Amino acid sequence: MIKKVLVATVFTCCFQQLSAQDSLSTSMNFDTASLTQQIMATNKKSFFQKQGVQMAIAPALFFSASAATWGERREIRKLRNRYIPNFKVPYDDYLQYAPAVAVYGLKVAGVKGRNNTKRATISYAASLAIMGIIVNTVKYTAKVERPDGSSNNSFPSGHTSMAFTNATFLHKEYGLVNPAYSIGGYASSTFTGVGRNLNNRHWISDVLAGAGIGILSVELGYFFIDKFYKNKGDNLGVLSRFEGNGHPSFLSLKVGTALATTDFLKESDLDNKKERGFEAGLEGAYFFSPNWGVGAHFTFNSFQVSPIPFDLDQQLATDIEVDTQSLGFINIGIGPYYAYDFSNRWQLMLKTTAGYAGGSAGKVFFQSEEFNDLPDNQFEVAHYKPSSSFRWHSGVSMTYKFSDELGVTTYADYTHTNSKITYTFNEILKHSQDMNNSFNDVSAKEKINYVSLGLKLTAFF
């Protein structure tokens, strides 16, 4: 009887244990399925996190900027011809190769990068092949005349494409090791592109398109070679990806439009003839904490002035206009920056800077068909010079980060400065009795305020 009770008791306990295990197993199966769904949902990439989108972001921004400046390229060249018409320093012929030389120099020195030398060379060769095909196909299809008139293969810029190919090659191989390599590479490629403009060999739209082609070519080159090797690099296992220090230090390239908020040029009766201005420049800041840092910017602003009719006592049979070269300022400022992250993608930034505004000299012309024996049918009436002055500047910007290293920024800045603009008239006019002494040198203190609106391509480090 006792045996029967013991057997029944053991059987009951075993049954209960098995039932409990079944229940636990069912529960575990349910939890595992739920956990798997959660992991899949967490790992699901947003649109901007997808590889193809990440590869296309920077090139798309450069191509868009190229298209946006296409209609303004001749006006931008006028600025170059006005301020540095005789610039001829072909440093861009050599600087374009500097980032690639740096890659192989680091390899020889034994600095470990993403790949060993063999694989890096294969990826680089693939990138160069893609870049060469795109550049030459477009060049000899579009047949855009160079600004110096030397040939019809201006668009896009081959030098800039090569420079940004080499800079992106350096970024791919050593940006993981230290972001300073990426910053140095892209700085040199930017100066190469600027050099193509300064040397009057390319339009601004050629340079911007070339930058996009260079970056895209390396992205595609590495994409195909990585597929062949079935991984993203030889040494990724031993290299820790640069995570940053949590501070939003940055360097950005900015371009935008400037809208005057005060009626400067009143003394010359041109205050209502100012057109929308143009702004371009560089900006950067180093942050000591996640919120506070010190930054600086270097910008150029130019305000076009519309021609106006002029009645010269009907001494000429044809109409005459007063044509004034654009009013330009080179600006430098430094001051505190404040950043606030709404999320890991959206960032608000505020700033206040103080610094220097240097005015650029310009000329005033009488323009008429009557002056057919003068260049461009123009007679120089006067030249003007805004004085250098103190300026203060404040602004707000909003950045969307495509990744931890790259974002696009919209900005709105306000600038205030006072400048004394002096007009010096042609001696012929000043001493002409027919002009009734109407033309005399004059100076005027002008309050120059304007709002700048635009976009920045922002790199974080």
Disulfide bonds with the S-S distance in Angstrom:
none
